[in-house]
């Protein structure tokens, strides 16, 4: 993918097919000068498809539910890529532009969102997303597999601990 490539539906489907066909090659070919907008737009389109697919089941407030799902899908990518950025710096001592790390997370999450709306597919798509992120770190950031695995495991662990810490708050709200 060139850094001057404009976003279009053709670009969207090209990214999707390249990531499905050979994610290592896709991330290896990803330019170090990739801007934030192409991965963000890819993520946005996937998040819209994800949100609309879930509200098709008929929740009582589809616009509100769809909006919450959309913001959550995009927001979690910003949170997890920011966390990945910090973990890489703290554990590896390496500094990469945030846009490079964000591209890995946005393309990986955007691809897996397309299947994650299917009931029970979360058990497939979530590990697949993290595998794609690790693959992106090895191919696009040139981390070795042990470094990428450490970043993925620490990131997942921190995210799980954060949500686990919210359980008492949610229990208090539901009383």
C-alpha positions in Angstrom: 0.0 0.0 0.0 1.4 3.3 -1.0 1.3 6.3 1.4 -0.4 8.4 -1.3 -3.2 5.9 -1.9 -6.7 7.4 -1.4 -9.4 5.6 0.5 -12.2 4.1 -1.7 -14.3 1.0 -1.6 -11.8 -0.6 -3.9 -9.1 0.2 -1.4 -11.2 -1.2 1.4 -11.8 -4.5 -0.4 -8.1 -4.7 -1.5 -7.0 -4.3 2.1 -9.5 -6.9 3.2 -8.5 -9.5 0.6 -4.7 -8.9 1.1 -5.1 -9.3 4.9 -7.2 -12.5 4.5 -4.8 -13.9 1.9 -1.4 -13.0 3.3 -1.4 -10.8 6.4 2.4 -11.0 6.7 2.9 -9.6 3.2 0.3 -7.0 3.8 2.0 -5.7 7.0 5.5 -6.0 5.4 4.3 -3.9 2.5 2.7 -1.3 4.7 4.6 1.9 4.4 6.3 3.3 7.5 4.9 6.7 6.3 1.3 5.5 6.4 -0.9 8.2 7.6 -3.7 7.8 10.2 -6.6 8.4 7.8 -6.6 5.2 5.6 -6.5 2.8 8.6 -9.1 5.0 10.4 -11.4 5.0 7.4 -11.0 1.2 7.0 -11.9 0.8 10.7 -14.8 3.2 10.4 -16.4 1.3 7.5 -15.9 -2.1 9.3 -17.3 -0.6 12.5 -20.4 0.7 10.7 -21.0 -2.7 9.1 -20.5 -4.3 12.6 -22.9 -1.9 14.3 -25.6 -2.2 11.6 -25.3 -6.0 11.6 -25.9 -6.1 15.4 -28.9 -3.7 15.4 -30.6 -5.8 12.7 -31.7 -8.1 15.5 -34.2 -5.4 16.6 -33.1 -3.7 19.8 -35.6 -1.3 21.3 -33.5 1.7 20.5 -31.6 0.8 17.3 -30.0 4.2 16.7 -28.7 4.5 20.3 -27.6 0.9 20.4 -25.8 1.2 17.0 -24.1 4.4 18.0 -22.9 2.9 21.3 -21.6 -0.2 19.4 -19.9 2.0 16.8 -18.2 4.3 19.3 -17.1 1.2 21.3 -15.7 -0.5 18.2 -13.6 2.5 17.2 -12.8 3.6 20.7 -11.4 0.3 21.8 -9.0 0.4 18.9 -7.7 3.8 20.1 -7.4 2.5 23.6 -5.7 -0.7 22.8 -3.3 0.9 20.3 -2.4 3.5 22.8 -1.8 0.8 25.4 0.3 -1.1 22.8 2.3 2.0 22.1 3.0 2.4 25.8 3.8 -1.3 26.3 6.2 -1.4 23.4 8.0 1.7 24.7 8.1 0.4 28.3 9.2 -3.1 27.5 11.2 -2.8 24.4 12.5 0.8 24.8 11.6 1.4 21.1 9.7 4.4 19.9 7.6 4.2 16.8 5.2 6.9 15.5 1.8 6.2 17.0 0.3 6.2 13.5 2.3 3.0 12.6 1.0 1.2 15.7 -2.5 2.5 15.2 -2.4 1.2 11.6 -1.7 -2.3 12.8 -4.5 -2.2 15.3 -7.0 -0.5 13.0 -6.5 -2.9 10.1 -6.5 -6.0 12.3 -9.6 -4.9 14.3 -11.4 -3.7 11.2 -11.0 -7.0 9.5 -12.1 -9.1 12.5 -15.1 -6.8 13.2 -16.6 -8.1 9.9 -17.2 -11.5 11.5 -17.4 -10.7 15.2 -21.1 -9.7 15.0 -22.0 -13.4 14.4 -23.1 -15.1 17.6 -20.3 -17.0 19.4 -17.7 -15.9 16.8 -16.0 -13.8 19.5 -14.1 -16.9 20.6 -12.6 -17.0 17.1 -12.3 -13.3 16.1 -10.7 -12.0 19.3 -7.7 -14.4 19.2 -7.5 -13.9 15.5 -7.4 -10.1 16.0 -4.5 -10.4 18.5 -2.7 -12.8 16.2 -3.0 -10.2 13.4 -1.7 -7.5 15.7 1.3 -9.6 16.7 1.9 -10.4 13.0 1.7 -6.7 12.2 4.3 -6.0 15.0 6.7 -8.5 13.6 6.3 -7.5 9.9 5.6 -3.8 10.1 7.6 -2.8 13.3 10.3 -5.5 12.9 9.8 -6.8 16.5 10.8 -10.4 16.9 8.0 -12.9 17.7 8.9 -13.0 21.5 8.7 -9.2 21.7 5.4 -9.1 19.8 4.0 -11.9 22.0 5.1 -10.0 25.2 3.4 -6.9 24.0 0.2 -8.7 23.0 0.0 -10.7 26.3 0.7 -7.6 28.4 -1.8 -5.6 26.5 -4.5 -8.2 26.8 -3.7 -8.7 30.5 -3.9 -5.0 31.3 -7.3 -4.7 29.4 -8.7 -7.7 31.2 -7.5 -6.3 34.6 -9.1 -2.9 33.8 -12.5 -4.5 33.0 -12.2 -6.8 36.0 -11.6 -3.7 38.2 -14.9 -2.2 36.9 -17.0 -5.2 38.1 -17.6 -3.7 41.6 -18.6 -0.4 40.1 -21.1 -2.1 37.7 -22.4 -4.2 40.6 -23.0 -1.0 42.6 -24.8 0.7 39.7 -27.1 -2.3 39.1 -28.4 -2.4 42.8 
